[in-house]
Amino acid sequence: MRFGLGIPESLAGAPLPRRLLWLNAVRLLVLLMLLALMGYTFLGGALELGTFSSQLALATLAASFALTGASTMLLRRLNNIEGLAHSQLVADQLTWTVFVYLSGAMNSGATPFYGLTCLAGAITTGLRGAWLAAAAAVVSYGAVALGFWQGWLQGPSDQSPELYRYLPEDIAYHFGINLLGIVVVTLLGAYLAERLRLTGGRLVEAEERAERAERLAALGRLATGLAHEIRNPLGSIAGSVRLLGTSSGLTDEDRELCLIIQREAGRLNELITDMMDLTRPREPTLSAVDVVPLVKEVVALATASGRAASDVTVCYLGQAGPVIVEADAAQLRQLIWNLVRNAVQASAASDVVQVRLECRQDSHAILSVTDYGTGIEPEALPRLFDAFFTTRTHGTGVGLALVKRIADGHGFAISVTSERGRGACFSIDFGLPLAP
């Protein structure tokens, strides 16, 4: 897919080296066109080889070709790619200044090349590149104008002096017109570059959503097929072990093994439930829900099951009074349960998981679940809510993906803060609570 004007879609959000590579190709094309134009001029007899103008033009073109080649080779070796891009922009403006001088100075038709480089700067490094190119153009073109104004600069010796005689008002007029043109082109280029960047970002987000939907669809087909095949024998196993645990002839070790089987069977059942909920999204049925008793219920359930019943403490902190939000009660309970379960699984033995519900100064109701485990690596944070992405050895990457889907479906804001070795805190912003 491509944007209009033949600009590749990848330029909108492409890495800087790729943008520079593309712009180097455009620069080579422009330089080849100038070289071809000079060849036509030589063949037509309008300009002779060996003159000052021809030698300066060829030397400038040779230097531009060399700089473009060197820049292309340095793209993979240089760390400061942005500095390389900016130096190229300044060099280009100096190149155009030479051709402006050789083609009539203040009356030159080569001044639009200044605007072309300003557009290149906008595409390359955004607003900073556009204004740097504009500043280089104004300074170099202004130096030519000042030189002719003060008489410090004369036209090329091989051209007619009449072409380079200007009245002060002519110099001021041409400088003002070209200055206005450079500023307008720079503003337009910066605006278009920002639009391309935003459009490219939206395209990347759309592709990520499409990939996520495809993964969820595949998971849905898998989960639907496996759910019935797993749940029936799993229920039989759990029921049989429960009955076996009531037998009087079992030793304490046997009963402990039965409890382990029941616990792991319950974990498998929770995993299947999460997968089914994730792959079969349901629009929330909104109603007024008091979050406080819901959170306390989840904390009590977590305390009596899994690791929280043995070596991890789950405690509720926060408001005792009602905090009413508009939500689907069942989905909200699932969201809180998954956050608490994730915190318990991330905790070490004897750790404490804190579940806090409070209203901030801006009156927003905030639920936070804090653990003191190993924390989350910074590079893992952007993908933390992706389906099947997990930072734990035995994790599945389903629980937090379901949390994100439920939060997005309700319009709740979710955030994560983590410090390596000091745990993580997941926060849900419910917005403004309803009046009791």
C-alpha positions in Angstrom: 0.0 0.0 0.0 1.2 3.5 -0.8 0.3 7.1 0.0 -0.4 9.6 -2.7 2.4 11.2 -4.7 4.3 7.9 -4.7 5.6 8.3 -1.2 6.0 4.8 0.3 3.7 4.0 3.3 6.7 2.9 5.3 8.1 6.4 5.3 5.4 7.6 7.7 6.6 5.3 10.5 9.8 3.9 9.1 13.1 4.0 11.1 15.3 7.0 10.3 17.9 5.0 8.4 15.3 3.7 6.0 13.9 7.2 5.4 17.5 8.5 4.8 18.1 5.7 2.3 14.9 6.6 0.4 15.8 10.3 0.4 19.3 9.5 -0.8 17.8 7.8 -3.8 15.7 10.9 -4.5 18.8 13.1 -4.1 20.7 11.0 -6.6 17.9 11.3 -9.1 17.9 15.1 -8.7 21.7 15.3 -9.1 21.5 13.1 -12.2 18.9 15.4 -13.7 21.1 18.4 -13.0 24.1 16.6 -14.6 21.9 15.8 -17.6 20.8 19.4 -17.8 24.5 20.6 -17.8 25.3 18.1 -20.5 22.5 19.4 -22.6 23.8 23.0 -22.0 27.3 22.0 -23.0 26.1 20.3 -26.2 23.9 23.3 -27.1 26.9 25.6 -26.8 25.3 27.8 -24.1 28.2 26.9 -21.8 31.7 25.9 -22.5 33.8 23.3 -20.6 36.8 24.7 -18.8 35.1 28.0 -17.7 34.7 29.0 -14.1 30.9 28.3 -14.1 31.3 24.8 -15.6 34.1 23.9 -13.3 32.4 25.1 -10.2 29.1 23.3 -11.2 30.9 20.0 -11.9 32.9 20.2 -8.7 29.7 20.9 -6.7 27.9 18.0 -8.3 30.9 15.7 -7.7 31.0 16.7 -4.0 27.2 16.1 -3.7 27.5 12.6 -5.3 30.4 11.8 -3.0 28.5 13.0 0.1 25.4 11.0 -0.8 27.5 7.8 -1.3 29.3 8.3 2.0 26.1 9.0 3.8 24.6 5.8 2.4 27.6 3.7 3.6 27.5 5.3 7.0 23.9 4.5 7.7 24.7 1.1 9.3 27.8 2.2 11.0 27.1 5.6 12.6 25.3 5.9 15.9 24.2 9.5 15.4 21.9 9.0 12.4 19.9 12.2 13.1 23.1 14.2 13.1 24.0 12.7 9.7 20.6 13.6 8.4 20.9 17.2 9.5 24.4 17.6 8.0 23.0 16.3 4.7 20.2 18.9 4.8 22.7 21.7 5.4 25.0 20.4 2.6 22.1 20.3 0.2 21.2 23.9 0.9 24.8 24.9 0.3 24.7 22.9 -3.0 21.6 24.8 -4.2 23.2 28.1 -3.2 26.1 27.4 -5.6 23.6 26.7 -8.4 21.6 29.8 -7.5 24.8 31.9 -7.7 25.7 30.3 -11.1 22.3 30.8 -12.6 21.6 34.4 -11.9 21.9 34.8 -8.2 18.9 37.0 -7.2 17.1 36.2 -10.5 17.9 32.5 -10.4 15.3 29.9 -11.1 17.0 27.4 -8.9 15.6 28.8 -5.6 12.7 26.2 -5.5 15.4 23.6 -4.6 15.5 25.2 -1.2 11.9 24.3 -0.6 12.5 20.8 -1.8 15.2 20.3 0.9 12.8 21.7 3.5 10.3 19.1 2.5 13.0 16.4 2.7 13.9 17.7 6.2 10.2 17.4 7.3 10.0 13.8 6.1 13.4 12.9 7.6 13.3 14.3 11.1 10.0 16.1 11.3 9.7 19.7 12.4 13.3 20.0 13.6 14.6 18.9 10.2 12.3 21.2 8.3 13.3 24.3 10.3 17.0 23.4 10.2 16.8 23.2 6.4 14.9 26.5 6.2 17.4 28.2 8.5 20.3 26.9 6.3 18.5 28.2 3.2 17.8 31.6 4.6 21.4 32.0 5.9 23.1 30.9 2.6 20.7 32.7 0.3 20.9 35.8 2.6 24.7 35.7 2.4 24.4 35.8 -1.4 21.9 38.7 -1.2 24.1 40.6 1.3 27.2 40.0 -0.8 25.6 41.6 -3.8 24.0 44.4 -1.7 27.4 45.4 -0.3 29.3 44.8 -3.4 31.4 42.1 -1.8 30.3 39.5 -4.4 30.4 39.7 -8.2 29.0 37.4 -10.8 31.0 34.6 -12.4 33.8 35.9 -14.6 32.7 33.9 -17.6 29.2 35.4 -17.6 27.8 38.8 -18.6 28.2 41.3 -15.7 24.8 42.8 -16.7 23.1 39.7 -15.4 24.4 40.3 -11.9 23.8 44.0 -11.5 20.9 44.7 -9.0 19.4 47.7 -7.4 19.1 47.5 -3.6 15.3 47.3 -3.9 15.5 44.4 -6.4 17.7 42.5 -3.9 15.3 43.2 -1.1 12.3 42.2 -3.2 13.8 38.9 -4.4 15.1 38.0 -0.9 11.7 38.8 0.7 9.8 36.7 -1.9 12.1 33.7 -1.5 12.1 34.0 2.3 8.3 33.9 2.3 8.3 30.9 0.0 10.8 29.0 2.2 8.7 29.6 5.3 5.4 28.6 3.6 7.0 25.4 2.2 8.5 24.6 5.6 5.2 25.0 7.4 3.4 22.9 4.8 6.1 20.2 4.8 6.0 20.0 8.6 2.2 19.7 8.6 2.3 17.0 6.0 5.0 15.1 7.7 3.1 15.1 11.0 0.0 13.9 9.1 2.0 11.1 7.5 3.4 10.2 10.9 0.0 10.0 12.5 -1.5 8.1 9.6 1.4 5.6 9.7 0.9 5.2 13.4 -2.8 4.5 12.9 -2.0 1.9 10.1 0.4 0.2 12.5 -2.2 0.1 15.2 -4.8 -1.3 12.7 -2.4 -4.0 11.6 -1.7 -4.9 15.2 -5.5 -5.1 15.9 -6.0 -7.3 12.8 -3.2 -9.6 13.9 -4.6 -9.7 17.5 -8.1 -10.5 16.1 -6.6 -13.3 13.9 -4.8 -14.8 16.9 -8.0 -14.6 19.0 -10.0 -16.2 16.2 -7.5 -19.1 16.0 -7.6 -19.4 19.8 -11.4 -19.4 19.7 -11.5 -22.3 17.3 -9.0 -24.2 19.4 -10.6 -23.4 22.7 -14.1 -24.3 21.5 -12.9 -27.7 20.3 -10.8 -28.4 23.4 -13.2 -27.1 26.0 -15.7 -29.9 25.8 -13.0 -32.5 25.3 -11.1 -31.4 28.4 -13.9 -30.3 30.8 -15.8 -33.6 30.9 -12.8 -35.8 31.9 -11.5 -33.0 34.1 -14.8 -32.9 36.0 -14.8 -36.6 36.4 -11.2 -36.5 37.7 -12.0 -33.7 40.2 -15.2 -35.4 41.4 -13.5 -38.8 41.8 -10.5 -37.3 43.7 -13.0 -35.4 45.9 -14.7 -38.6 46.8 -11.4 -40.4 47.2 -10.3 -37.8 49.7 -13.2 -38.6 52.0 -12.1 -42.2 52.4 -11.1 -43.2 55.9 -8.3 -45.4 54.8 -6.1 -42.7 53.4 -3.0 -41.4 55.1 -2.2 -37.7 55.5 0.2 -37.9 52.6 -2.5 -39.5 50.4 -4.9 -36.7 51.3 -2.3 -34.1 50.5 -1.8 -35.6 47.1 -5.6 -35.5 46.5 -5.6 -31.8 47.4 -2.8 -31.2 44.9 -4.8 -33.0 42.2 -8.0 -31.0 43.1 -6.0 -27.7 43.0 -4.4 -28.4 39.7 -7.7 -29.5 38.2 -9.2 -26.2 39.3 -6.3 -24.3 37.7 -6.9 -26.1 34.4 -10.6 -25.3 34.6 -9.8 -21.6 35.2 -7.5 -21.6 32.2 -10.2 -23.0 30.0 -12.7 -20.5 31.3 -10.3 -17.6 30.6 -9.6 -18.8 27.1 -13.3 -19.2 26.3 -14.1 -15.7 27.8 -11.2 -14.2 25.8 -12.2 -15.7 22.5 -15.9 -15.1 22.8 -16.1 -11.3 23.6 -19.5 -10.2 24.9 -20.8 -6.7 25.1 -21.0 -5.6 28.7 -24.5 -5.3 30.2 -24.1 -2.0 32.1 -25.8 -1.3 35.4 -24.9 0.4 38.7 -22.4 -1.8 40.5 -21.0 -1.2 44.0 -17.3 -2.1 43.6 -16.5 -2.3 47.3 -18.4 -5.6 48.2 -17.3 -7.0 44.8 -13.6 -6.4 45.6 -14.0 -7.8 49.1 -15.7 -10.9 47.8 -12.8 -11.5 45.3 -10.2 -11.0 48.1 -12.0 -13.4 50.3 -12.2 -16.0 47.5 -8.6 -15.5 46.6 -7.6 -15.9 50.3 -9.3 -19.3 50.5 -7.9 -20.7 47.3 -4.6 -21.5 45.5 -1.4 -20.2 46.9 -3.1 -17.5 48.9 -4.5 -20.2 51.1 -1.0 -21.2 52.1 2.0 -18.9 51.6 0.7 -15.6 50.1 -1.4 -13.0 52.0 -4.1 -11.1 50.1 -5.5 -8.0 52.0 -8.0 -5.3 51.1 -7.2 -1.6 51.8 -9.3 1.3 51.0 -12.8 2.7 51.3 -15.4 0.9 53.3 -18.3 3.0 51.9 -20.0 2.5 48.5 -18.1 3.2 45.3 -20.7 2.8 42.5 -19.7 2.6 38.9 -21.5 1.7 35.7 -20.3 -1.7 34.7 -21.2 -5.3 33.9 -20.9 -7.0 37.4 -19.9 -10.4 36.1 -17.2 -9.0 33.8 -15.9 -6.6 36.5 -15.6 -9.5 38.9 -13.6 -11.4 36.3 -11.3 -8.4 35.8 -10.6 -8.0 39.5 -10.2 -11.8 40.0 -7.6 -12.0 37.2 -5.6 -9.1 38.5 -5.5 -10.6 42.0 -4.7 -14.1 40.7 -1.9 -12.6 38.6 -0.5 -10.8 41.6 -0.6 -13.9 43.7 1.2 -15.9 41.0 3.9 -13.2 40.7 4.5 -13.2 44.5 7.1 -15.2 46.4 6.3 -17.2 49.6 5.3 -15.0 52.6 4.7 -12.0 50.3 1.6 -9.7 50.6 -0.7 -8.7 47.8 -2.5 -5.4 48.4 -5.8 -4.6 46.8 -6.7 -1.0 47.3 -9.8 1.0 46.2 -9.9 4.7 46.7 -11.1 8.0 45.3 -8.4 10.4 44.2 -8.5 14.2 44.5 -10.0 14.4 41.1 -12.8 12.1 42.4 -11.9 9.3 40.1 -12.3 5.8 41.5 -9.1 3.8 41.3 -8.5 0.1 41.9 -4.9 -0.9 42.4 -3.5 -4.4 42.9 0.1 -4.4 44.1 2.5 -7.3 44.5 6.1 -7.4 45.7 7.5 -10.1 43.4 10.3 -9.8 40.9 8.7 -7.0 38.9 8.4 -6.7 35.1 11.2 -6.0 32.6 10.8 -2.6 30.9 10.9 -4.2 27.4 8.0 -6.5 28.4 5.7 -3.7 29.5 4.4 -2.8 25.9 3.3 -6.4 25.3 2.1 -7.2 28.7 -1.6 -7.4 27.7 -1.0 -9.3 24.4 -2.7 -12.7 24.2 -0.2 -15.5 24.8 2.5 -13.2 26.0 3.8 -14.0 29.4 6.9 -13.3 31.6 6.4 -16.4 33.7 7.7 -19.8 32.9 4.4 -21.5 33.5 2.2 -18.6 32.4 -0.2 -18.7 29.5 -0.6 -15.0 28.7 -4.4 -15.2 28.8 -5.5 -13.6 32.1 -4.1 -10.1 31.5 -5.3 -10.1 27.9 -8.8 -10.7 29.2 -8.3 -7.9 31.8 -7.4 -5.5 28.9 -10.4 -6.6 26.8 -12.8 -6.1 29.7 -11.3 -2.7 30.6 -11.5 -1.5 27.0 -15.1 -2.7 26.7 -16.0 -0.6 29.7 -13.9 2.4 28.8 -11.7 2.0 31.9 -8.1 3.1 31.8 -5.5 0.5 32.8 -1.9 1.3 33.7 1.1 -0.6 35.1 4.0 0.6 37.1 6.9 -1.8 38.0 10.4 -1.6 39.4 12.7 -4.5 38.8 13.0 -6.6 42.0 10.3 -4.7 43.8 7.0 -5.9 42.3 4.4 -4.3 40.1 1.2 -2.3 40.5 -1.8 -2.7 38.2 -4.3 0.2 38.3 -7.8 0.5 36.9 -9.3 4.0 36.6 -13.1 3.6 36.7 -13.7 7.3 36.1 -16.1 9.3 38.1 -18.3 7.1 40.4 -22.1 7.4 40.3 -24.0 9.0 43.2 -25.1 6.5 45.8 
